[in-house]
Every structure is written in structure tokens, then in C-alpha cells.
Amino acid sequence: MDDHIHGVDQTIKKRAVHRAKIIQGQLAGLAKAIEAETYCTDLLLQSLSIQRSLKSLDALLLENHLKSHVAAQMMEERGVDRVVEELIKVYQLSTK
């Protein structure tokens, strides 16, 4: 996981940073709405929208990992085992 030598796809990075900034704005808006005691279902809808945005960000991060790090690791001697372990860990966290 600490192997950064394979780099980051700059197009994906730009999209991921943009998505993260959108999420920051959404979270700030939700916090203000909570403080203003906005109607509960409206808060829930905002929260669900943020969760969808986070899933979109996750997809970008996974895309970069698969295109760069995984592709390179698959060529290393123990790379396949490492890739499988990492992806299983991510999958398990995503299903909790």
C-alpha cells in the first residue's frame, strides 16, 4: 500500500480532487442544514447524496489503482498475492 513508484494517472487525479472538493462542499452544506434544524428527510436526502458522491470518488481511486499499481504489481514475483490481498481487504471494508 505504501508503494507509490507506479504513479498516479493525472486525469484521474484531477477528477478525484474535483470530486473531493464537491464532497467537502456537500458536507459543509449538510452541517449548516443540521445546525439550522432542517427537516429530517431533507437531511437524509443530503446525506444519501454525499454517500453517492463518496462511492463515485471510490470508483475513481480504484480505477487509478487498477490501471497503475495493480498492472505493475502483477508482473512482480509476489505481486499477484499482494494484489489479491489488497483487493479483498478493500472489498471486505466496502461490504460492512
Secondary structure, DSSP 4 states (H G I P E B T S, - for coil): ----TT---HHHHHHHHHHHHHHHHHHHHHHHHHHTT--HHHHHHHHHHHHHHHHHHHHHHHHHHIIIIIHHHTTSTTHHHHHHHHHHHHHHHHT-
